């Protein structure tokens, strides 16, 4: 049975919960998120494009960021992604995505992605996942994303994925 989630567009009030969820999922703590983002970064991200959160019993248990590729064009890994796999017109960057360990396996990433797609209808999306993160790759395939192939950045192998409406 799937737990009851409140899936919505994030507000600044969600940032403390997003930061709390981010922390145990960073590489220093055994997680697979690529980069620690600040409260200011999340606040700015909300102004650019939808940031989706999932709440359970009022607590943030998942988040999903979207951003224009223009907003991320200065980031080395995005540059490597786009060199290997040029983006289609009107494409946005999807991710990072983070789901609390206690909620994994419930399809929460897919539910958040449905909410995001409803807010950005007809637009393609691209993302990347570390190639050794089999669980995340499976989750993205279940969400309807297509694997484009692999690329390397800073010695790490990543798999590029795309959603094409």
N, C-alpha and C positions, 0 to 999 in steps of 0.2 A: 504494500500500500504506500503510495507516494504521500509524503507529508504535505501539509498545507503551507504554501509559500505566498508571500505578498511580493510580487515582482513588479517593479515600478522604475520610473526614471529617478535617479539619485538626486538628492538635494544636498546643500552644504551640511545639513544636520546629520547626514550619513557618513561624512568623512571620518569621524573618530572610529566608527565601526569598520569602515573600509581599511583604515590604517591598522587596526587591531587584527583584522583578518589577514592582511598582507604579511605581517611580521613572521608568523610561524611558517609561512610558505616561501620565504626567501632562502637562497642557497646556503647562507651562513647558519640557518636553522634547519637544514635538511630538506628544504622545499625546492620547487623547480621554477619559481618566478625568476625572470632574468634580472630585474632591476628594482631597487627600492625607490618608490615614488613618494614625494613629500605631499603634505596637505595642500600646499599651494599648487602643486602639479595637478592634483585631482580637481581642485577648484577651477583651474584654468581649463582642464579637459571637459568639465561640465559645460563651460561656455562655448566650446568649439562644436561639440556634437553630443548625442545622448550617451550618458553613462548609466548603465542599468544595474540595479541592485536587487538582490533577493533577500527578503527578511523572513525569519521564522520566529514567532513569539516576540517580535519587535527587535530582534538582533540581526545584524547584517551577517548572512551566511554565504553570500556570493556577490561578486561584482563582475561586470563586463564593460570594458572601455571601447569606445569607437572614436576615431579621429580622422580628420582629413589627411591625406597623404602629404599635402603641402605643409601641414603643421609638424609632421615628423620627418621631413626630407633631410634635416640636418643630422639625423641619428644614423650612425654607421651601419647598424644592422638593417635598417630600412633601405639604405642606399644599396647594400649588398643584395637584398631581396629584389629590389627593382631592377638592378643590373642583370640579374639572372632571369627574372620574370617580370617584364614590363606590365604595368597596370592598364586595364581597360579604362575608357572614359568614365568619369564620375565615380570611380572606385574609392572606397575608404579603407582605412586600416582598422582591423578588428583586433582587440586585445590590448593589454593583458586581460586574461580571465582568471578568476580565482574562486574556488569553491572550498568551503570549510571541509576538513577531513571527515567530520561527522555526517556530512550531507552527500558525499560522493556516492555514485552509483544510483542516484535517484533521478537522473536526467535533468538536473538543475541547469547545467550549462545550456542544454537544448532549449529549455523553457525561457531562459534569459535571451538566447539568440532569437527565438520567435518574437519576443517583445521588441528587440532591437530592429529586426527586419520590418516589423509593422510600422516602426517610426521612420524607417528609411526605405520605403517601398520601391522596388524595381532597381535598386542600386547594388552593384557588385561589391564584394569585400575580399580583402586579402589578409592573411595572417601567416605566422610561422610558429613552429613548435620545435623544441630541441628534438632531434631525431631519435634520441634514446628514451623519450617520454611516450612509451607505447600506450598508456592509458589515455593521455590527452589526444594522441593521434586517433585512437578508436572513437573517442567522444566526438571529435570533429567530423569524422566520417559519418557517424550517426546523425549529425546535425545537417548533413547534406553537402558538406564541403568536399571538394575534389583535391587530391594531392597533385601538385604541379611538379614536384621533384625536390631535390636537395640543393643546398648551397652552404657555403662555409663563411663564417665570420669569426675573426680572432681565434682561429683554430678549433672552433666548435661547429659541429654539423647540425643544420636545421632543415626541417621539411617545410616547404612553402605550401600553403593551402589557399583555395579560392572558393568563394560562394558566388555562383552566377545565377541570378534569378531567371 
